[in-house]
Amino acid sequence: MSLITIDNFPDNISANLAKGILEAEGIPCYLKNDSIIGIRPELSVAFSGISLQVKEEDAKKAKEILEMTA
């Protein structure tokens, strides 16, 4: 399975909101670096935030959904 990052978030709250929106639409997604940034928020810049990742074939639809909710 090939995952790609479709967006980055500075904190757990905004990352989990976006993840919840996509999961409600039936798109499985994953958060990368959420644990470390949750514990050490000051590392967000070093890791480029929390990455929201989806399967490559879901990327276009996922981006469209997030754009509609922004």
C-alpha positions as semicolon CSV with decimal commas, in nm:
position;residue;x (nm);y (nm);z (nm)
1;M;0,000;0,000;0,000
2;S;0,140;0,335;-0,102
3;L;0,056;0,632;0,120
4;I;0,099;0,996;0,027
5;T;0,077;1,309;0,237
6;I;-0,209;1,535;0,135
7;D;-0,174;1,797;0,409
8;N;0,025;1,894;0,718
9;F;-0,112;2,033;1,043
10;P;0,061;2,215;1,329
11;D;-0,129;2,036;1,607
12;N;-0,322;1,722;1,698
13;I;-0,660;1,895;1,713
14;S;-0,663;2,018;1,352
15;A;-0,504;1,695;1,225
16;N;-0,764;1,478;1,397
17;L;-1,048;1,700;1,275
18;A;-0,937;1,651;0,914
19;K;-0,888;1,278;0,974
20;G;-1,240;1,251;1,116
21;I;-1,389;1,431;0,817
22;L;-1,222;1,194;0,574
23;E;-1,311;0,884;0,774
24;A;-1,674;0,997;0,785
25;E;-1,663;1,003;0,405
26;G;-1,525;0,650;0,398
27;I;-1,165;0,738;0,321
28;P;-0,914;0,556;0,542
29;C;-0,633;0,785;0,651
30;Y;-0,338;0,794;0,883
31;L;-0,154;1,055;1,087
32;K;0,224;1,058;1,079
33;N;0,420;1,218;1,368
34;D;0,104;1,277;1,574
35;S;0,238;1,100;1,883
36;I;0,569;1,285;1,901
37;I;0,411;1,624;1,835
38;G;0,136;1,551;2,086
39;I;0,402;1,498;2,351
40;R;0,647;1,765;2,232
41;P;0,453;2,034;2,038
42;E;0,767;2,244;1,994
43;L;0,896;1,977;1,753
44;S;0,616;2,050;1,506
45;V;0,840;2,273;1,298
46;A;1,121;2,017;1,287
47;F;0,884;1,746;1,159
48;S;0,686;1,981;0,929
49;G;0,381;1,923;1,146
50;I;0,153;1,623;1,154
51;S;0,115;1,465;0,812
52;L;-0,227;1,343;0,699
53;Q;-0,174;1,048;0,467
54;V;-0,409;0,855;0,243
55;K;-0,377;0,583;-0,017
56;E;-0,261;0,723;-0,348
57;E;-0,588;0,634;-0,520
58;D;-0,789;0,829;-0,258
59;A;-0,574;1,144;-0,267
60;K;-0,773;1,348;-0,519
61;K;-1,110;1,284;-0,352
62;A;-0,963;1,346;-0,005
63;K;-0,818;1,682;-0,110
64;E;-1,151;1,785;-0,262
65;I;-1,337;1,695;0,056
66;L;-1,097;1,890;0,276
67;E;-1,114;2,193;0,044
68;M;-1,495;2,195;0,073
69;T;-1,477;2,193;0,453
70;A;-1,208;2,460;0,487
